[in-house]
């Protein structure tokens, strides 16, 4: 294949697809991807972890569909797969513990799909609506025994062979897009962030940093830099964590106008990657 594009809705499952179809169309099967000609399912269950004093279902590790259908409590006890282990399973094909990024149960780094792409001379990148060092995007690039080690994960991602990294985590703004001073861990720490903003110092000069919505929109067409890291002017999420009534109906609370949409970010990323 010439192009491989993986789209992930975090926590998505068959029931969520049906729920979205009923909500939007009043019937099942309304989403366009439910009509794709070829469809398969993927298991991403996490492994048992007894050394920390708990056991994920079932006790031997893994997932038993017969028990899931026969005992409703089975799928609730005692832990569900998290984003880190799920993304690692998708990217490396190896099941692992919750919280592990690109590592197997022994803490051994695994070969990522992204690494394979770069090794074959392809351009690769990640785009996300949350912090770019968060579990799902990191689970395709980095290697760490804890998804919470954001700064080391961000630095590994910036030191990888990726051509595009886009996601939230901007320490100069709050969750509503207002100027603020926040922790820079999501973008690799204060020193890394300063280096990204000042490429003339030569530390991270291979990357071009963009932050404004206008910059993302402009990047969707025409010539592009070789490598782009895009960090919108918002802290933890593009829109989800913005201030306002969390119980309001969809789209009632106004979006932050200075923040690019995921569509705009994706178009910009694809224009860089097609080089």
C-alpha positions as CSV (number, residue, x, y, z in Angstrom):
1,X,0.0,0.0,0.0
2,X,1.1,3.5,-0.8
3,X,-0.8,5.2,2.0
4,X,-1.8,3.9,5.4
5,X,-4.1,6.1,7.5
6,X,-5.2,4.8,11.0
7,X,-8.1,6.7,12.6
8,X,-8.8,6.0,16.3
9,X,-11.7,7.1,18.5
10,X,-10.4,6.4,22.0
11,X,-12.6,3.8,23.8
12,X,-14.6,3.0,20.6
13,X,-16.3,-0.3,20.3
14,X,-19.2,-1.9,18.3
15,X,-21.8,-0.6,20.8
16,X,-20.5,2.9,20.6
17,X,-20.8,2.8,16.8
18,X,-24.4,1.7,17.1
19,X,-25.1,4.4,19.7
20,X,-23.7,7.1,17.4
21,X,-25.8,5.8,14.5
22,X,-29.0,5.8,16.6
23,X,-28.2,9.3,17.9
24,X,-27.5,10.9,14.5
25,X,-29.6,8.8,12.1
26,X,-32.2,7.0,14.3
27,X,-31.1,3.6,13.1
28,X,-28.1,1.3,13.2
29,X,-25.6,1.2,10.4
30,X,-25.7,4.9,9.7
31,X,-22.0,5.6,10.0
32,X,-20.2,5.5,6.6
33,X,-17.5,3.2,7.8
34,X,-20.1,0.5,8.8
35,X,-20.7,0.2,5.0
36,X,-17.0,-0.3,4.1
37,X,-16.7,-3.5,1.9
38,X,-14.0,-5.1,4.2
39,X,-14.3,-5.1,8.0
40,X,-12.5,-6.9,10.8
41,X,-12.3,-6.6,14.6
42,X,-9.1,-6.3,16.7
43,X,-8.5,-7.4,20.2
44,X,-6.5,-5.1,22.4
45,X,-7.0,-6.6,25.9
46,X,-4.3,-5.9,28.4
47,X,-2.2,-8.6,30.1
48,X,-2.5,-9.8,33.7
49,X,-0.3,-7.9,36.2
50,X,0.0,-9.7,39.5
51,X,3.2,-8.1,40.7
52,X,1.3,-5.0,41.7
53,X,-1.3,-6.9,43.7
54,X,-4.1,-7.0,41.2
55,X,-5.2,-9.2,38.4
56,X,-6.9,-8.1,35.2
57,X,-9.6,-10.5,33.9
58,X,-9.3,-13.3,33.4
59,X,-6.8,-14.5,36.0
60,X,-4.6,-16.1,33.4
61,X,-4.4,-12.8,31.4
62,X,-6.2,-12.1,28.2
63,X,-9.8,-12.1,27.3
64,X,-12.3,-15.0,27.2
65,X,-15.3,-14.1,25.1
66,X,-17.3,-17.1,26.5
67,X,-17.0,-15.7,30.0
68,X,-17.9,-12.2,28.7
69,X,-21.1,-13.4,27.2
70,X,-22.1,-15.6,30.2
71,X,-21.1,-13.3,33.1
72,X,-21.7,-9.6,32.8
73,X,-19.4,-8.9,35.9
74,X,-16.5,-10.5,34.1
75,X,-15.9,-7.6,31.7
76,X,-15.9,-5.1,34.6
77,X,-13.4,-6.9,36.9
78,X,-11.1,-5.4,37.8
79,X,-9.7,-3.3,35.0
80,X,-10.4,-2.4,31.4
81,X,-7.8,-2.0,28.7
82,X,-6.3,1.5,28.8
83,X,-5.2,3.7,25.8
84,X,-1.6,2.9,26.3
85,X,-1.8,-0.9,26.1
86,X,-4.5,-0.7,23.4
87,X,-2.3,1.6,21.2
88,X,0.7,-0.6,21.8
89,X,-1.2,-3.6,20.7
90,X,-2.4,-1.8,17.5
91,X,1.1,-0.5,16.7
92,X,3.3,-3.4,17.6
93,X,1.0,-6.4,17.6
94,X,2.1,-7.3,21.2
95,X,-0.3,-7.3,24.2
96,X,1.0,-5.6,27.3
97,X,0.2,-4.1,30.7
98,X,-2.0,-1.1,31.2
99,X,0.1,2.0,31.2
100,X,2.9,0.6,29.1
101,X,3.9,2.5,25.9
102,X,5.6,0.4,23.2
103,X,6.8,-2.1,25.7
104,X,6.0,-5.8,26.3
105,X,5.3,-7.2,29.7
106,X,9.0,-7.6,30.4
107,X,9.7,-3.9,29.7
108,X,11.3,-4.7,26.4
109,X,10.8,-2.1,23.6
110,X,8.8,-3.3,20.7
111,X,9.1,-2.3,17.0
112,X,6.4,0.2,16.1
113,X,4.4,0.4,12.9
114,X,5.8,4.0,12.6
115,X,9.4,2.7,12.8
116,X,8.7,0.2,10.1
117,X,7.3,2.9,7.9
118,X,10.3,5.2,8.4
119,X,12.7,2.3,7.9
120,X,11.0,1.7,4.5
121,X,11.6,5.3,3.5
122,X,8.0,6.5,4.1
123,X,6.9,9.6,5.9
124,X,5.0,9.1,9.1
125,X,3.2,11.2,11.7
126,X,0.7,11.5,14.4
127,X,-2.2,13.9,14.9
128,X,-4.4,14.0,18.0
129,X,-7.0,16.1,19.7
130,X,-5.3,15.7,23.1
131,X,-1.7,16.2,24.2
132,X,0.6,14.8,21.5
133,X,2.5,12.9,24.2
134,X,-0.7,11.3,25.5
135,X,-1.2,7.5,25.5
136,X,-2.7,6.9,22.1
137,X,-0.4,8.9,19.9
138,X,2.6,8.0,22.0
139,X,1.6,4.3,21.8
140,X,2.6,4.4,18.1
141,X,6.0,6.1,18.5
142,X,7.5,6.0,22.0
143,X,8.7,3.4,24.5
144,X,8.1,3.8,28.2
145,X,6.8,1.8,31.1
146,X,4.5,4.6,32.2
147,X,2.1,6.6,30.0
148,X,2.4,9.4,32.6
149,X,6.1,10.1,31.9
150,X,5.0,12.8,29.4
151,X,8.2,14.8,29.1
152,X,10.5,11.8,28.3
153,X,7.8,10.5,25.9
154,X,7.5,13.8,24.2
155,X,11.2,14.1,23.8
156,X,11.5,10.6,22.4
157,X,8.8,11.4,19.9
158,X,10.6,14.6,18.8
159,X,13.8,12.6,18.5
160,X,12.2,9.9,16.3
161,X,12.0,9.8,12.6
162,X,8.5,11.3,12.3
163,X,7.8,14.1,9.9
164,X,4.6,15.3,11.6
165,X,3.6,15.6,15.3
166,X,0.4,17.5,16.0
167,X,-1.6,17.7,19.2
168,X,-2.4,19.8,22.3
169,X,-0.3,20.5,25.3
170,X,0.7,24.1,24.8
171,X,2.0,25.4,28.1
172,X,1.4,29.0,27.1
173,X,-2.4,28.7,27.2
174,X,-5.1,27.2,29.4
175,X,-7.9,24.8,28.4
176,X,-10.0,27.6,27.0
177,X,-7.3,29.1,24.8
178,X,-6.5,32.0,27.1
179,X,-2.8,33.0,27.7
180,X,-1.5,31.3,30.8
181,X,1.6,29.7,32.2
182,X,1.2,25.9,32.5
183,X,3.4,22.9,33.0
184,X,5.4,22.1,29.9
185,X,5.6,18.4,30.5
186,X,3.3,17.5,27.6
187,X,5.7,19.1,25.1
188,X,8.9,17.7,26.6
189,X,9.6,20.2,29.4
190,X,10.5,23.9,29.5
191,X,13.9,23.5,27.8
192,X,12.4,21.5,24.9
193,X,9.5,24.0,24.5
194,X,12.0,26.9,24.4
195,X,14.1,25.1,21.8
196,X,11.0,24.5,19.6
197,X,10.1,28.1,19.8
198,X,13.6,29.3,19.1
199,X,15.0,27.0,16.3
200,X,18.0,29.2,15.8
201,X,19.7,27.7,18.8
202,X,20.2,24.5,16.8
203,X,18.8,22.1,19.3
204,X,15.5,21.2,17.6
205,X,16.0,23.2,14.4
206,X,14.9,20.2,12.2
207,X,11.4,20.9,13.3
208,X,9.1,23.8,12.3
209,X,6.7,24.8,15.1
210,X,3.2,26.1,14.3
211,X,0.7,27.2,16.8
212,X,-2.0,29.4,15.4
213,X,-5.2,28.2,13.6
214,X,-4.2,30.3,10.6
215,X,-0.9,28.5,10.4
216,X,-2.6,25.1,10.4
217,X,-5.0,26.2,7.7
218,X,-2.2,27.7,5.5
219,X,-0.3,24.4,5.8
220,X,-3.1,22.4,4.1
221,X,-2.0,23.6,0.7
222,X,1.2,24.5,-1.1
223,X,4.8,23.9,-0.1
224,X,5.6,22.7,3.4
225,X,8.6,22.4,5.7
226,X,10.1,18.9,5.9
227,X,9.1,18.3,9.5
228,X,6.3,20.0,11.4
229,X,5.3,20.0,15.0
230,X,1.9,21.6,15.5
231,X,0.8,22.6,19.0
232,X,-2.4,24.6,19.0
233,X,-2.8,27.4,21.4
234,X,-4.7,25.4,24.0
235,X,-3.5,23.2,26.9
236,X,-4.9,19.7,27.3
237,X,-7.5,19.2,24.5
238,X,-8.6,21.0,21.4
239,X,-12.1,21.7,22.6
240,X,-13.3,19.0,25.1
241,X,-11.9,20.6,28.3
242,X,-13.0,24.2,27.4
243,X,-15.0,26.1,30.0
244,X,-18.8,26.0,29.9
245,X,-21.7,23.8,30.8
246,X,-20.5,20.2,30.6
247,X,-24.1,19.0,30.6
248,X,-25.2,21.2,27.7
249,X,-26.4,19.6,24.4
250,X,-23.8,19.1,21.7
251,X,-22.5,22.3,20.0
252,X,-24.3,24.6,22.4
253,X,-21.1,25.7,24.2
254,X,-19.2,27.8,21.6
255,X,-15.9,26.4,20.4
256,X,-12.6,28.2,21.0
257,X,-12.3,30.1,17.7
258,X,-8.5,30.3,17.8
259,X,-8.0,26.5,17.9
260,X,-7.8,24.4,14.7
261,X,-10.2,21.6,14.1
262,X,-9.0,18.0,13.9
263,X,-10.0,18.2,10.2
264,X,-7.7,21.2,9.6
265,X,-4.9,19.6,11.5
266,X,-5.3,16.4,9.5
267,X,-5.3,18.3,6.1
268,X,-2.1,20.1,7.2
269,X,-0.5,16.8,8.3
270,X,-1.3,15.1,5.0
271,X,0.1,17.9,3.0
272,X,3.4,17.6,4.8
273,X,3.4,13.8,4.6
274,X,2.7,13.6,0.9
275,X,6.2,15.1,0.3
